[in-house]
């Protein structure tokens, strides 16, 4: 009976954490374009807007290594609530000031708090996920948060981007995540203890997991920004070019649960390698698919789902191989690696588009996926 009660508590905690992470994703993906649109209307150039857009990735690089130590001192639950409140009040403060330097500070604080929230959430999920259903649990988390990131920009079309109320709504959404934590806060696992790994030694011990995180951050940071531009340069109408991103996001959401189901039944190392191979194939086929729309749309769905599937499987394998304090360190390392990939992806892919016209972007993606496949094959041979 006690075991059944624990399982029910774990299910409630999982639902709460996933719901909270989805709310955080909606808020972040709503506030990011709101800031960019507001700055564009005030006459700021693309360079300043781009610097503002890079702050979330920078926040992950700064914050992730610090979360375990701070959580040890103040407690994970206090840190969670502090991050929620800081994020909400920083978003609301965007609506009451026009000072660009203050906006940079607020944007950095939002990124720092969100990095903290996602790191605690991912540690929590992997600690309470049962091994026999770990794949489906992590897949549902990734699909739900991806849906949240996709829904934020849609919400702008519904509520508008003018005035203060979009910022008020965005702050309220992130604060609503706290409601999910109220009933299950006692299930929050301890983030203390001293593990056997540092962030650097984790990268050395888990190169395939590390490479998958950098790959997906690289892909995610580039695809949303540059894929519509790539479509326009290849002769597509603006409305159709924007839909390319929608197709990739649809694959990110729809294919994670099938990938998670497979991860609970088959060798996870083989699956992540297969997703990487599909990533290479999709990048190579993209230039040819641009002139064949019936082939383009399903290919984008499968390509996006497979590439993001490497991240899903990386989290699954991480939870399988790292326990206790080492899992906390591993999650911190993932935050650092995600920040690195998000920072470098748009820069490298955008530069490649200018050097190798018009197909520099898929060439960079193919190279990145190929590097990942090489690391995965090397790791498989070691195993």
N, C-alpha and C positions, 0 to 999 in steps of 0.2 A: 504493500500500500504506500509506504514511504517513497519507494522508487517511482511509482506512478505519479505521486504528488510532485516529485522533483522534475519529472519529465513534463508535466503540465506547466510547472513554473518556468522551465527552460523554454517551452514553446511560447508562453506569454512574453518572456523576455526577448526572444528572437523577433516576434512580431513587433514589439515595441521599438527595438533597436532599428529594425528595417524601416518602420514607419517614420521614426525620427530622422534617419539618414536621408530618406526620400524628401522629407520636408526641408532639410538643410540643403539638399541639392537644388530643389525648386527655388529656394530663397537666393542661393548663390548665383544660379543661372539667370535669375530675374534681375538681381542688383548689378551684375557685371554689364550687361548691355544698357541698362538704365544710365549708368555712369558714363559709358562711351557715348551714348546718344546726347546726353546733357552737355558733355564736353564739346562734341561736334557742333551743337547749336550755338555754343558760346565762342566758337571760332578757333578752338585749339587744333593744332595740326596732328597728322597721323603719328608723328614721332612721340608726341606727349601722350596721346591716347594709347599708343602701343606700350609705353613705359608703365602706364597705369594698368594695362591689361596683363603685364608680366608680374605684377605684385603677388597674385595668388601662388604662382609657382615659387617665387622667392620666399613666400611665407612658409611653404612646406619645407624648403631647404633649411630655414632658420629654426622652425618650431619643432620639427619631428624629433631631433636628437634630445631635446630638452624635456619632452613630455614625461618620460618615465621617471626622471629625477624629481621633477616638480610634483608629480602624482605621489611619489613616496613621501614627500614632506607635508603636503596639504590634504592628501586623500583624493582618489579618483573622482568621487562623486562631487566634492566641492569644486574640483577643477572643471568638471563637466558643466556644472551650473554657472560657474564664472565665465566659461567660454560662451555659453548660450546668451547670457546677459550682455557680455561685451559685444558679441556679434549683433544682437538686436539693437542696442543703443547706438552702435557705430553706424548701422544702416539708417536709423532714424536721424542721426546727426547730419547725414549727407543732405537731408532735405532742408536744413536750417542754415546752411552756410554756402557761400559761393567762393570761398577762398581755396584756390587750387592746392596750396601747400597743406591745408587742413584736410582736403580730400585725399591727398596722397597718404597722410597719416591714418585717416579713417580706413582707407582701402587696405592698408597694411594690417591694421588691427582686425579687420574682417577676415582677412586671409589667415592671420595667426590663430584666431579663434576657430575658424572652420577646420584648419589643419588639425587642431587639438581634438575637435569633436569627431572627425572622421577617424583619427587614429585610435581613440578610445573605443569607438563603435566597432571597428574592424577587429580589434583585439578581443572585445567582448564576444562578438559573433563566433570567432574561431575557437574561443575557450569553451563555449557551451554547446557548440555543434557536435552532434554524435558522429562517430567515424563512418557508420554505415549510411548516413544521409548527408555527410559533409558536402559532397558535390552539389546536391540540389539546394542545400541551405545557402551556400556561398553564391551559387548561380542566381537564386532569387534575390539576394541582396544586391548583386551587381546589376541585374535587370531592373530592379526597382529604383536604384539610385540613378541609373542611366535614363530611365523614364522621367525622373525628377529633373535632371539636367536638360532633357529635351522639352519638358513642359514649361520651364521658366520663360523662354522667348515667346512661346505661344501665348502665355499669360499677358505679356505686354500688349499684344493685339487686342486682348479682351478688356484690359483696364486702362490702356493708354500709357504714354510715357511723359505726359505733361503734369506739372504741379508736384505737390508733396505726397499725394495719396499713394502713388506706386511704391515709394520708399517706405511709407507707413505699413503698407500691406506686406512688403518683403520682410521687414523686421518682425511683424506679427507672425509670419509663417515660420521663421526660424525659432521664435520663442515658443510656438506651439509644439515644437519637438520636445520641449521639457515636459509637456503633459504626458507624453508616452512614457517618460522615465519615472514619473511619480510613483506608479504602482509596482514597478519592478526594480527600483533602485537597490533593494537589498540583494539582488542577484548580480550586481556589478562585481566582476571578479577583481581580485587584488592585482594591482600593477606593480607591486613592490618585489623585492628580491634581487639578487645579483646573479645574472646569467653567465654562461661560459663564453658568450660572444659579445664583441663590440659591433658597431655598425659596419666597420671595415672588415672585420673577420667574418661577419655574416655574408657579405658580398663574395668573399673568397670561398666560404663553405657552401653557398647556394648560388652559383653563377647563373644557372638556368632561371631560377625564380627572379633574380635581380635583372637579368636581361629581358625577361617578359614584362616586368613593370616599366622599365625604361622604354621598351618598344611601344607599349600601349599608351603611355604618357606622351611619347613622341608623336604617335599616330593621332591621338585624341586632340592634342594641342594644335596640330597642323590641319587636320581634316575639316574641322568646323570653320576655320579661317580661310583656308586656301582652296578647298575643293570647288566651291562656287566660282571662284576666279578661274580655276582651271577649266571648268565647263564653259565659261564665257569665252575664253581664249581658244577653245576648240569649236566655236560656232554655235553653241546652244543659246537659246533665249534665256534672259535672266530668271524668269519664273522656273524654267526647267533646270537650270544650273543649281538653283537653291534647293530643288527637290532631290538632287543627288545627295546632299547632306542628310536629308530626311530618310532616304533609303538606307544609308549607312547606319544611322541611328536606329532605324527599324530592325536591322539585322542585329545590332548590339542588344536590343531588348528581347527580340523574339527567339534568338538562337541560344541564349544563355541557359535556359532550363533544359533543353535537349542535351547541351554539352554537360551540364551538371549531372543529368541522369546517366549519361555515358560514364562520367567520372566515378560514379558509385558502383559501376559494374565491370569496367575494363581498366587496363593499365593506364594510369594517369600520365606517366611519362610519354607513352606512345601517343596519347591524345593531344598533349600540348605540342609535341613535335608535328603532328598532323595539322593542327591549327596554324603553326608557323609556315608549313609548306603551302597551305591555302593562301596565306598572306602573301607569300612570294608570287604565287600564280596570279592572284588578283591584281597585284601591282603591275605585273608584266602584261596582263590582258587588258588593263584599263584603257590604254591608248587605242587599241583595236576596237574595244567595245563602244567608244564614243560615237562611232558612225553606225552602230547597230543597236538602236534603242530596245528592241525586244530582248536582247541579250544583256544590255547594260544594267537594267534595273534589278533582275534577280542576282546578277553578279555582284552588284554593290551590297545587296543584303547579305549574301553569303560571305563576302570578303570582310565587311565590317563585323559581322558576328564572329567569324573565325579569329580575327586579330584580337578583338576584345576578349574572346574565349581564352586566349593565352593568359590574360590577367586573372580571370576566374579560376583557371586551373592552377595558376601560380599561388593564389591564396589558399586553395584546397590543399596543395602539396605542402605549403608552408605550415598549415595547421596540423597536417599529418606528421611532419618531421620535427617540428619545434614545439616544445611544451614549456609551461611555466614562465619563468623570467626570460627565457630565451625567445619565447613567442612575443613578449613585449618588445624586446630589442629588435626582433625581425620586423615587426610592424612599424617601428620607428625607422628602420632602414628603408622600408618600402616608401615611407613618406619622403625621405631624402631623395631616393631614386626617382620618385614621381615628379618632384620639383625639378630635378635635373632634366628629365625627359621633356617636361612641359616647356622649360626655358629654351632648350636647344632645338626642339622639333620645328616650330614655326620659322626660326631663323634659318636653319639649314634647308628646309623644304622651299621656303620663299626665295632664298638665294639661288637654289638650283633651278627654280622656274625662270629666273632671269638669265642664267648662264646657258642652260640647255632648253631652248624654246622649241615647242610648247610642252615637252614631256619631262621636264626636269623633276617635277614633284613625284610622279610614280616611280621614276628611276631611284630617287632617294628612298622611297618606301620599300621598293624591292630590295635594295641594298641592306636596309635596316632589318627586314624580315629574314634575309639570307644570313646575316650575322647571327641573328637569334637561332636559326635552324642549325648553324654550325656549332654554337655553344650547346644547344640541346643534344645534338649528336655526340659531342665530346663528353657531356655529362652522362649520357646513356652508356657510352663505352666504358666510362669509369665505373658506373654502377654494375 
